[in-house]
Amino acid sequence: MAEPSPLAVRGAGRLVAHFWMILGVIVVAFPVYYVFVASTHSVQTILRPPLPLLPGPEAARNYSDAFSGGISRIGGVSLWRLLANTTLVALGIAIGKIAISMASAYAIVFFRFPLRMACFWLIFITLMLPVEVRIQPTYKVMVDLGLIDTYPGLILPLIASATATLLFRQFFMTIPDELLEAARVDGAGPWRFFKDILWPLSLTNVAAIFVIQFIYGWTQYLWPLLVTNSNEMNTIVIALKKMISFADADTPWNLVMVTSVLAILPPILVVVLMQRWFVKGLVETEK
Amino acid sequence: MAGILLNDLRKSYAGNQVIHGITTQIADGEFVVIVGPSGCGKSTLLRMVAGLEVISAGTVEIGGKVVNDLEPRQRDIAMVFQNYALYPHMSVRENMAYGLKIARLPKAEIESRVARAAEMLELQPYLDRKPRALSGGQRQRVAMGRALVREPAALLLDEPLSNLDAKLRVQMRLQIKEMHLRTGQTTLYVTHDQVEAMTLADRLIVMNKGVAEQIATPLEVYERPASEFVAGFIGSPAMNIFTVTAAEGRATLPGGTVLPLPGLPRIGELRLGLRPEHLRPAGPGQAAIPVLLRSVERLGADAFGYGMIEGSEAPMVLRLPGTSGLGRGDRVEVVPDPAHLHFFDPQDGRRIGD
């Protein structure tokens, strides 16, 4: 038998603990469930309150309609295109952030150069500035570079990340100096040290940051809204917003709900698939 | 393989000098141990040879080539670190092969060298394990293997045994000695442990506060320590050293006892050093050093008596037979062996006389 945890609660305490836990799960999960339920009913059912609590019979029709042109009719762009756009943007942001923040953390931790600490603080200070503060100048830069309605325009302004740089810096600082020295004696230059030693040791951290940043990229709203004019370049979140900006009765709620489900699904998949690594990266300090 | 030449090697941190000019020549195949208390600069000296610390002044030559401005990898050295610094994500085999892989040695050559080192260090069963699945002693051997497969001009070891337990340390010490005899590898070894220093070294560099106090064979260091510091550092228990007032053929000890002593190098104040093992019980009527014992440590074969010269605060350690019945409060009279007297200058601590 497994050893009881020292925090194991017995009797009434256990019931109370479970009650609160289940309540919390319901509060968090019910709206998501409701979205799914709504995506399986016809518009008429959705518009006639109350909305049933159980999935309806229209699932197959709603989903096949959404994928085969239903969304294009309202939003002017296919659901496939939306998903592809968003995936590309989210991947671009996540990978770009990891690349840039790892490179800058590597420079700050392992190299001695003039103004090293000044660079670090400059990066650090940007943590305090929300994206919205610099949105006008950033927009202007994108216009001048002709990047409106392009993938680089959607991705580039979002990939500088003080948070990820800071996380990698903290992790790199836990690498013992002697490991670096051993690699130097073995003949590894800066690039080899990064590739052969630092990168393999960072993998769990990379996974954790990838998950966080993928979701961050997937759920971007304000920036894609500003930088895209053409429907073709919309991300799924923007498309959702555009779909419901009609009068209530004209909104094809069943298709909106299908789109919502599809907007929620990929982040969940990423979390579930990478959960093991993600948790490892956040808690483990194995060396 | 090659010799190493240190020429007036100095190191300063921000104007603060920590290594004050060390000059010595290490012959091809020689095993030299740098020994000293913590903070004496011994590791810094080794790291300067390795190329991990910048040399402030002076030169290091390895194999007849000045290497001051070369990266560690260009110096043809290998190093074993105190905490081993194994690559945690690589297997034992990969750890040992990494340096050779970077040096672009042919695969077959890498494999045969790793196999040879693994055999010598009895690591064959662990080649595919990760360092975290190894015991401390096994990790230490992997670190040794990683250095040996490089077949470097000079092998540098920085307190390689200090993280091991006492029994393993003795075992590894013997293994290192044996390995040196087999490979004839020029070796520079840093330790604070005088037993390691005495047993392993062909020659010792005894360091104190950034200065090489003495560079000589272990026996010479023991028999003719060049300074009071060396005398106190090498030897266990440590040498008894106290101030005496010398006159013609005799010396006044702390507490007022007058002892006839041969070979006094000068008249006046002197520091006299007597090793515990060179003191014998006095015969009847013989002029002797009276010692009041405060405690006796029994180690089985030997016992060590700790006390003071009667009538003074000068501490004295005596080596007694293991069966000695002496204890706290007893008074012992001892005479020094006239062949093993050490005299030091009271001002600069240097050895005087012969």
Interface residues (C-beta under 8 A of the other chain):
Chain A: P176 E178 L179 E181 A182 A183 R184 V185 D186 G187 A188 R192 D196 I197 P200 L201 E286 K287
Chain B: A50 G51 L52 E71 P72 R73 I77 A78 M79 F81 Q82 N83 A85 L86 Y87 P88 H89 Y98 G99 I102 A103 R132 R146 R150
